[in-house]
Amino acid sequence: MGSRVVVLAASAALALALPAESSADETGKPEASAFASLPWLVGSLAHPLQIELGFTYDDNVTRGLAADEILWDTIYSLNVTTGRTFPISSNLQGIVTGLLTGEAFGKYSGLAHVGASLRAELQYRESASYDAVTYGAFVRGWLDQYNSHLRDGGRYTVGVSARRALTDRIEVYGDVSRSVRRAQSAVWDLTEYSARLNLDYSLGGGTLYALGEFHRGDTVSDGRATLVNVSIAQVFVLDDAFPGDQLFAYRYDAKTWVGMLGYSLPLGHQDSIDIAWRRTQATPTERPDFVTGSLRYVDNQYSIVYLRRF
């Protein structure tokens, strides 16, 4: 998995669109927009800039399979997001979102990095009914630069999505996507397919959310040059992010499950705080015959993020 920090699921690209002007029909009267009733969109249109400050404890930054390969660290993150909405018709709109991000690690500074991304999405909604489905198609590109220059490179994602309000308090979102990454080292040349389902439940004073993801494709772990690791590795390299530990980064094909539980609490009209737990489990698709025990990595991330909109 490429990302090493929890970024709030509740503050994704759509939350930062700039105000959109209403269109008009042939009579000159304003044309009702199918998107006008969406609280997750309309409520944030007055906030073109969003800043997130986060702290995360990660109990397996190496994504190690064996106990002696697992290392923990703390992560400090800063994300700045802005975007704009482009109305096309009463049922169709485009959204462009830009993100600048930085992560610093408490122990393993080689994992620190800065990145920039641009996301474009086309959305269609049949009507302004609260339970109407919003369909989307999106593409996103990233550029990353690490203290560990083996990881430097870029990536892109393409996918489709759907969002619907089930009740006045419950909303569901899902997407499927394909991601490709290219880096200085072939170990981080990754391709994967994923499916995601997110459920938000408004409690009045805050929002409880749950996220589930399935990924199939390339992932990277760090570990010793053991017979097990060498057997499943497609390519490997001595990792410069863990000096003195003699750990090798190796790429392999895996099935990965991700689960996340979080709670977002508003502190005011423009501030909120988010607490989340994210658990990732990856199992290699190839299993050497001589392995008798469990062959997987498990990673837990516990995060708290302060969010401010301007």
C-alpha positions, 0 to 999 in steps of 0.5 A, spaced: 500 500 500 502 506 497 500 511 503 503 511 510 498 515 513 491 516 514 487 522 510 480 523 513 475 519 508 470 524 510 474 530 507 475 527 500 475 531 494 468 533 493 468 537 500 472 543 497 469 545 491 468 553 490 461 556 489 458 554 483 453 559 479 446 557 477 445 556 470 438 558 466 433 555 462 431 558 455 426 563 459 431 566 463 429 563 470 434 559 474 435 552 472 434 548 478 440 543 479 440 536 481 446 537 486 443 543 490 440 538 495 446 535 497 449 537 504 455 534 503 457 538 497 453 545 499 455 545 506 462 546 504 462 550 498 463 557 502 470 553 504 475 553 498 481 552 502 482 546 507 488 545 512 489 538 515 494 537 521 494 530 523 498 525 528 498 517 526 501 512 530 503 506 525 505 499 529 508 496 522 511 501 518 515 496 514 509 492 513 513 486 515 511 479 515 515 476 521 515 479 528 523 481 527 521 485 521 516 489 524 518 496 526 513 502 529 513 509 528 509 516 529 507 520 523 506 528 523 502 530 517 500 536 513 495 537 507 492 543 504 486 542 499 483 546 494 478 545 488 473 548 484 466 546 481 464 547 474 457 546 472 455 543 465 448 542 466 442 541 471 444 534 472 452 534 470 458 538 473 465 537 473 470 538 480 477 539 480 481 538 486 488 540 488 492 537 494 499 538 497 501 534 502 507 532 507 509 527 512 514 527 517 516 520 521 519 520 528 524 515 527 525 513 520 526 520 516 527 516 510 520 515 509 518 522 510 516 525 503 512 531 500 507 530 494 502 533 490 496 531 486 490 533 482 484 530 481 478 531 476 471 528 476 465 528 472 458 527 476 451 526 474 445 526 478 438 525 475 434 529 480 434 533 486 431 528 490 435 526 496 435 519 495 437 520 488 444 517 486 450 521 484 454 517 479 462 519 478 468 518 473 474 520 476 482 520 474 487 522 479 495 524 478 500 524 484 508 526 484 511 524 490 518 525 493 521 522 499 528 522 503 528 515 500 529 517 493 528 509 491 521 511 492 521 518 488 516 517 482 509 518 480 502 515 480 495 515 477 488 512 478 482 512 474 475 509 477 468 510 477 463 511 483 456 512 486 453 516 492 447 515 495 443 518 501 439 512 504 436 516 510 436 523 512 442 521 516 445 515 513 449 516 506 453 510 502 459 511 497 462 506 493 468 506 488 472 501 483 479 503 481 485 502 477 492 505 480 499 505 477 505 507 480 512 508 477 518 510 481 526 510 481 526 503 484 522 497 480 520 495 487 515 501 487 513 500 480 506 498 482 499 496 479 493 494 483 485 494 482 481 496 488 473 496 490 471 501 496 465 502 500 464 507 505 458 508 510 457 515 514 452 516 519 450 522 522 449 523 529 447 530 529 453 533 533 458 529 529 459 523 524 461 516 525 463 513 519 466 506 516 470 504 510 472 497 507 476 496 501 479 490 497 485 491 493 488 486 488 495 487 486 502 489 487 504 491 495 511 492 498 514 489 505 520 490 508 524 484 511 530 480 512 533 476 506 529 470 508 528 464 504 520 466 504 521 473 502 526 471 497 521 466 494 515 470 494 518 477 491 518 479 484 524 484 485 527 486 491 532 492 493 536 494 500 532 499 503 535 506 504 529 508 509 532 503 514 539 504 515 543 499 520 537 494 520 539 491 513 532 490 511 530 489 504 524 492 500 520 487 496 514 487 491 509 481 491 502 480 489 497 480 494 490 480 496 489 486 501 483 488 506 483 495 509 478 497 514 477 503 518 472 506 523 472 513 525 468 519 528 468 526 526 466 532 531 465 539 529 468 544 533 465 550 530 462 552 523 469 551 520 473 546 524 473 539 526 477 534 529 477 526 527 479 520 530 480 514 526 483 507 526 485 503 520 487 496 519 490 493 513 491 485 512 495 483 506 496 476 504 501 474 498 497 470 493 503 465 492 505 461 498 511 457 498 510 449 499 515 449 505 511 455 509 506 452 514 504 458 519 501 464 517 503 468 511 501 475 511 502 482 514 497 486 519 498 494 520 494 498 525 494 506 524 491 510 530 490 517 528 487 524 530 486 530 525 485 537 526 481 540 520 480 547 518 476 550 512 477 557 510 
